[in-house]
Amino acid sequence: MANSQAFAQCQVKKVFKAVCLREAESQSDLTQINNTTASFKQNSYQLKRVFAEVGEYCMGD
Protein backbone atom coordinates (compact mmCIF):
# COMPACT_ATOMS: atom_id res chain seq x y z
CA MET A 1 0.00 0.00 0.00
CA ALA A 2 2.78 2.44 0.85
CA ASN A 3 4.09 2.26 -2.72
CA SER A 4 0.74 2.86 -4.38
CA GLN A 5 -0.39 5.79 -6.52
CA ALA A 6 -3.18 6.55 -4.03
CA PHE A 7 -0.71 6.78 -1.14
CA ALA A 8 1.65 9.04 -3.07
CA GLN A 9 -1.10 11.38 -4.24
CA CYS A 10 -2.64 11.56 -0.75
CA GLN A 11 0.69 12.57 0.76
CA VAL A 12 1.27 15.22 -1.88
CA LYS A 13 -2.23 16.66 -1.37
CA LYS A 14 -1.63 16.83 2.41
CA VAL A 15 1.65 18.66 1.87
CA PHE A 16 0.02 21.02 -0.63
CA LYS A 17 -2.68 21.96 1.86
CA ALA A 18 -0.17 22.38 4.70
CA VAL A 19 2.30 24.47 2.71
CA CYS A 20 -0.04 26.52 0.53
CA LEU A 21 -2.64 26.92 3.29
CA ARG A 22 -5.45 26.08 0.86
CA GLU A 23 -6.90 23.25 -1.19
CA ALA A 24 -5.85 22.79 -4.80
CA GLU A 25 -8.19 25.02 -6.79
CA SER A 26 -6.99 25.60 -10.34
CA GLN A 27 -5.89 23.37 -13.17
CA SER A 28 -2.36 24.63 -12.50
CA ASP A 29 -2.62 23.38 -8.90
CA LEU A 30 -3.82 19.97 -10.05
CA THR A 31 -1.02 19.76 -12.61
CA GLN A 32 1.50 20.58 -9.90
CA ILE A 33 0.06 17.86 -7.65
CA ASN A 34 0.30 15.31 -10.46
CA ASN A 35 3.88 16.33 -11.31
CA THR A 36 4.94 16.28 -7.65
CA THR A 37 3.28 12.88 -7.15
CA ALA A 38 5.29 11.46 -10.05
CA SER A 39 8.48 13.02 -8.68
CA PHE A 40 7.71 11.64 -5.20
CA LYS A 41 7.43 8.11 -6.59
CA GLN A 42 10.51 8.43 -8.83
CA ASN A 43 12.68 9.71 -5.97
CA SER A 44 12.11 6.87 -3.50
CA TYR A 45 9.23 8.58 -1.67
CA GLN A 46 11.33 11.38 -0.19
CA LEU A 47 8.77 13.55 1.58
CA LYS A 48 11.31 16.32 2.16
CA ARG A 49 11.54 16.76 -1.61
CA VAL A 50 7.73 17.07 -1.84
CA PHE A 51 7.79 19.92 0.70
CA ALA A 52 10.52 21.65 -1.30
CA GLU A 53 8.71 21.30 -4.65
CA VAL A 54 5.35 22.41 -3.28
CA GLY A 55 6.94 25.26 -1.34
CA GLU A 56 8.62 26.53 -4.48
CA TYR A 57 5.31 26.35 -6.35
CA CYS A 58 3.35 28.19 -3.64
CA MET A 59 5.90 30.98 -3.10
CA GLY A 60 4.17 33.06 -5.75
CA ASP A 61 0.82 32.98 -3.91
ROLOMI-860076 format. One record per residue (C-alpha): residue number from 1; residue in three letters; x, y, z. Coordinates in nm, 4 decimals. Each point is the difference from the previous one (the first is absolute). Example, Ala and Ser with C-alpha at 12.3 -4.5 7.8 and 13.67 -1.06 7.14 Angstrom:
<sites>
> lumke; volum; c1; c2; c3
> 1; ALA; 1.2300; -0.4500; 0.7800;
> 2; SER; 0.1370; 0.3440; -0.0660;
</sites>
This chain:
<sites>
> lumke; volum; c1; c2; c3
> 1; MET; 0.0000; 0.0000; 0.0000;
> 2; ALA; 0.2784; 0.2444; 0.0851;
> 3; ASN; 0.1308; -0.0181; -0.3574;
> 4; SER; -0.3355; 0.0595; -0.1659;
> 5; GLN; -0.1129; 0.2932; -0.2134;
> 6; ALA; -0.2789; 0.0760; 0.2483;
> 7; PHE; 0.2469; 0.0230; 0.2896;
> 8; ALA; 0.2358; 0.2262; -0.1937;
> 9; GLN; -0.2745; 0.2336; -0.1165;
> 10; CYS; -0.1543; 0.0180; 0.3486;
> 11; GLN; 0.3329; 0.1010; 0.1518;
> 12; VAL; 0.0583; 0.2654; -0.2645;
> 13; LYS; -0.3500; 0.1442; 0.0514;
> 14; LYS; 0.0596; 0.0170; 0.3777;
> 15; VAL; 0.3287; 0.1823; -0.0538;
> 16; PHE; -0.1636; 0.2366; -0.2506;
> 17; LYS; -0.2695; 0.0940; 0.2488;
> 18; ALA; 0.2508; 0.0420; 0.2848;
> 19; VAL; 0.2472; 0.2082; -0.1990;
> 20; CYS; -0.2342; 0.2059; -0.2187;
> 21; LEU; -0.2605; 0.0398; 0.2762;
> 22; ARG; -0.2801; -0.0846; -0.2429;
> 23; GLU; -0.1457; -0.2831; -0.2050;
> 24; ALA; 0.1049; -0.0454; -0.3612;
> 25; GLU; -0.2338; 0.2227; -0.1987;
> 26; SER; 0.1201; 0.0580; -0.3546;
> 27; GLN; 0.1102; -0.2227; -0.2838;
> 28; SER; 0.3529; 0.1257; 0.0674;
> 29; ASP; -0.0259; -0.1246; 0.3603;
> 30; LEU; -0.1197; -0.3416; -0.1157;
> 31; THR; 0.2793; -0.0210; -0.2560;
> 32; GLN; 0.2521; 0.0828; 0.2715;
> 33; ILE; -0.1440; -0.2719; 0.2252;
> 34; ASN; 0.0245; -0.2556; -0.2817;
> 35; ASN; 0.3576; 0.1025; -0.0841;
> 36; THR; 0.1057; -0.0056; 0.3652;
> 37; THR; -0.1653; -0.3394; 0.0507;
> 38; ALA; 0.2005; -0.1421; -0.2905;
> 39; SER; 0.3190; 0.1560; 0.1372;
> 40; PHE; -0.0769; -0.1381; 0.3482;
> 41; LYS; -0.0280; -0.3532; -0.1389;
> 42; GLN; 0.3085; 0.0321; -0.2240;
> 43; ASN; 0.2170; 0.1279; 0.2854;
> 44; SER; -0.0574; -0.2840; 0.2475;
> 45; TYR; -0.2883; 0.1705; 0.1825;
> 46; GLN; 0.2107; 0.2805; 0.1479;
> 47; LEU; -0.2565; 0.2174; 0.1770;
> 48; LYS; 0.2544; 0.2765; 0.0580;
> 49; ARG; 0.0228; 0.0436; -0.3772;
> 50; VAL; -0.3807; 0.0319; -0.0221;
> 51; PHE; 0.0055; 0.2841; 0.2536;
> 52; ALA; 0.2736; 0.1733; -0.2005;
> 53; GLU; -0.1817; -0.0345; -0.3345;
> 54; VAL; -0.3362; 0.1104; 0.1373;
> 55; GLY; 0.1595; 0.2848; 0.1933;
> 56; GLU; 0.1680; 0.1272; -0.3135;
> 57; TYR; -0.3311; -0.0173; -0.1873;
> 58; CYS; -0.1960; 0.1838; 0.2715;
> 59; MET; 0.2549; 0.2783; 0.0541;
> 60; GLY; -0.1726; 0.2083; -0.2655;
> 61; ASP; -0.3358; -0.0080; 0.1843;
</sites>
